[in-house]
Amino acid sequence: MKADKRTGLKQAYYQSFFALIVVPILTVILVSVGIIRATLSESSVDRIRQAQDNLASTLGKEVKDVSLRLSHFVYVNNNEIVRTAVKTDTHNFSERYHYTGVLTEAFNYAMVPVQDIISAVFYMKDGTSTCLKDDMILGDGEIRSSEWYQQAMADPNMVKIGYYDIGIVASGRKAHTFTIVAALAPGREVDRDGAIEMVSLFVSSEVEKLMKKYNQAPFLGTTLLLDSQGRVLLDSDNGQKLLPQTEDFGWLEQGQSWQRVDGKRYAYIVTVEPVTGCRFVSIVPARVLSRNFSLAAAAVLAVTVILFFLFYRFSSYFLKNIIGPVHEVVVGMKQVEEGGLEVHVTPEGQEELQTMVHSFNHMVRQLRTLIRENEEHQKKKLKAEIRALQSQINPHFLVNSLSSIRFIAQVSHYESIGRMAEALMKILSCSFRSNAGFYSFGEELEVLDGFIYLMKIRHSDGFEIFYEIEEGCRDLRVPRLILQPIVENSIVHGFAELEDEIGHIWLRARRQESFLVIEVEDDGQGMTEEEIRRILTDEETVTEQAQTAQGRKSIGVSNVNSRLILNFGESSRMVIESEPGRYTRTILRIPSGQGGTAPGKKAEKDRMQKEMEQEAGT
């Protein structure tokens, strides 16, 4: 029998081990592998983006630089270079040679000779051209028909940019350099002779050199430069064949996308250069991005196998050497479970197990003590509940006392005192009700009338209130006492600084779709945004804390807002609009279907009167 119990404990142990150790660890490992994969992939993409950002920064800087150089070249010294270039447009060889030399000298002076300028060319309207520095091997006809040339012609005095990835000059020094060309068609205010059609400046770019360097790193993939239309501008490593053959160019947008080319999956990482709109596209095989992940996954798998082997060895030792003494404690716990609080287990086994047995015996003794203490506590709790029930008599005493005061006032013909007592009884009766927290909007207005009557006496008729209630609104159900705190806020806060002026309050109610919309507006001193935030969150300033200590601070507005949110959700959150010195408007939105429709006004009034009489007679 003892062996069977130990077998049961062993099974329970293995079940718990798999449920609490094996499954969570496997889950954590799988999640970790996913995170590692995403992290490594993101790290690889980040390295590619850094390279692309460097390329984009270089290209953007070069485009801005060549544009500024061309503008300086054209407009320097009141267009002196343009006027000199016009003089080279002559059939007189001697004059042409002379002015070409002058133009070259001015060009070298204006440009401050640098290595990246390949050539500068003036294209004349009569079909001739003047070339500075290196001669062009591209024909004038090919140049004039190029897209960048036509764009510059269509927009005079504005610099336009073009690109070449082939040799364009006769010199072999830069025959295969990626070239940026800046072109400007001078208008009449620049070329008064009207002889020059286009001024162009050809500059070698460092982008090609950087691109070749990055393409040598296998984890950066193959990078190409495309224009905004998807046309290849620079392909230094024959990567054009890996571009998707599709009419959908969504992959050209900034970001990362995946495409299949020739059955292989590739990542396309795109960075848009903001100055020119060109795209740097890096094409990386999926296996390259996941290469580091395979190594990390193998390491995680090896660690997992070792970890589970160690867990198995530990479990074997634990079950063999500890389960016996623990079984005795289990038997003792069974006796305690059956109510045998006099149980005592003899300490045996290793020192730690003996400590556990001592703790168990101590626990049983403490349990006996706690049970006795709990019995005493329950007795005290019962007495406290009885006192709480007795304290509920106090609200009825207040209503009874007010009823007596009203009766005496009526007998003594003090009608104002009787009306004050009756108004206060209505408010107290509404507050002390123990039934549901909803009643009709008509009832709420009657309670508000009693409050207004009392406040007018208190404030010497220092305000007027006007009602604009749509037909049918009075029968809708609303939470109790939602108007009184808002109106009180208008009277106490809004009219505090009016002195001899009379304040005005407008109370409006209408149905709007499936909501009852209530607005309370006053023409008092208004509130700032900070004051509105404090009144809705019940946050007190130092002054308001002092008012609270003196019993003058009301928390009713924030209380109403909290009840609306708890009952109907965020859609019914109170809205306060105010302009300091002019007005304050509070808007409530209550679902009109909440709790159904209330009974008629007369029946509700009769019921309230009956409740007041019953409370007065209690």
C-alpha positions, 0 to 999 in steps of 0.5 A: 500500500505504501508503494502504491502511494509513492507511485501516485506521488511520483506520477503527480510529480512528473505531471507537475514537472511537465506542466510547470517546467517542460511546457513553459521552458519549451514555450519560452524557447520557441518564443525566444527563437522567434525573437532571436530570428526577428532580432538577427534579421532586423540587425541585418536589415539595419546594417543594410539601411546604414549603408543605404543611408550613407549612399543616399547622403553622399548622392544628396550632398553631391547633387546639392553641391553640383547644383550650387556650383552650376548656379555659381558658374552661371550667375557669378560676376553678373553673368560674366561667364555667360557673356564670355561663352556667347562670344565663343559662338563664332565661325572665326577660329581665332576669336573662338580660340581666344574666347575659349581660353578666356572662358576656360580661365574663368571656369577654373577660377570660378570652380576652384579646380577639383578632381570630380568635375569632368566637363562643362559644356555650353550648348548654343541655339544654333546647334554648336557647343563649347566644351571646357576641360574634357571633350564629350564623346556623346553626340550633341544630338543624344545629349539634347534629346535626353530627359534631363535636357528637356526638363531644363528646357521646359523650366528656364533658370532652374537646375535639373539633374541627370545621370550617366553610368557610361563613359561620356568624355574622351579622356580615359581617366574617368571613362567608366565613372558614374556621372551626375550632370546638372543643367540650366537653360538661361533665360533672357535675364541671364543670356541677353543675347539669346545665344545659349540654349543650355549650360551643363556641368558634368561631375563624377560621383563617389556613389559608384565607388561606395556601392562597389565597396558595399556589394563586396560584403555578402551580408549587405546583398547587391545594391542598385540605384533606380530613379523614381520610375524604377529605371536603373541608373547605376548597377555596378554588380549586375544586380538588375537581373534580380529585380522583380519582373512585375508591373506593380512597383509597390516594392519601390516604396520606402521600406522592406518587401519580399519577392520571388525571382526564379523560384528564390526568395529575396528581400528588397530593402529600399531607401528613398533619397529625399533630394532627387527621389532616387531609390537605393535598392538592396537585394538580399537572398533570404538565406543570407538574412537567416544565416546567423539565425541557423547558428543561433538556433543550433546553439539554443537546441544544444542548450535545451537538450543539456538542460532537460538532461540535467532536469531528468537527473535531478528528478531521479535523485529527488524522487529516490531520496526525498519522496519517502519522508515527504510521504509521511508529511502527506499522511499527516496533512490528510489527517489535518484535512479530515479535522484531526488537529491533534496530529504530530509527525515524528521528524525523520530523514535529512536535516532539511526534511526534519526542519520541514516536519518541525514546521508542519507540527508548528503549523498545526499548532498555529492552526489550532490557535488561529481557529480559536482567534477566528471564532473570537473575531467572528463574534466581534464582527457580528457585533460591528454589523449590529452597530452598523444596522443600528446606525441606519436609523439616523437618516430616518431620524433626520427625515422624521425631524424635518417632517415634524418641523414642516408640520409645526411650520404649517400649523404656525403659518410659517409657509417659507420654513415649511417649504424649506423643510419639504425641499430638504426632505425631498433631497434627503429622501432621494439620497437615502433610498436603498433601491436602484440608482435610477429614476425618471428625469422628471423626478430629478427636476423636482429634486432640483427644484427643491435644491434651487429653492434652498439655494435662492434663499441662501444666496438672496435670489442672486441668480435665475434658472431657465428650463428648456425641456423637450417633450418626452424627456421627463419620462426617461430614466437617469441616475439619481442626483446628477443635476444638483452637483452641476447646478451647485457648481454654477452657483457657488463657483460661477457666480462667486465674483458677480457681487451685485449682478444676477447670474443666469442658468439655462438647463436644456434637455433634448433627445439626440439619436439614442441619447438624452443630452442635458446641458447646464450653462451659466454666464458666470466667471468661467473656468480655465482648462486647468480648473476643468481638469481638476474639477473632473478628476477631483484634484485639489489645489491648496486653496481647495484643500483649505475649503475642504477642511472647512466643509465648503468643497464639493466633490459632486461634479467628479462624482457625477462624471465617475458614475456616468462612466461606470454606468454607461462607459467612456461615451457618456463622459462629462464634457465641460466647455468654458471661457473665463469671464463669459460662460461655463457649459456642462454637457451630459450624454445618457443612453435614452434606453437605459432602464426603460421609460419611467411612469407618468409624472403624476404617478411618480410625484404621488409615489415620492409623496407617499415615501416621504409620509411613510418615512416621516411616520417611521 
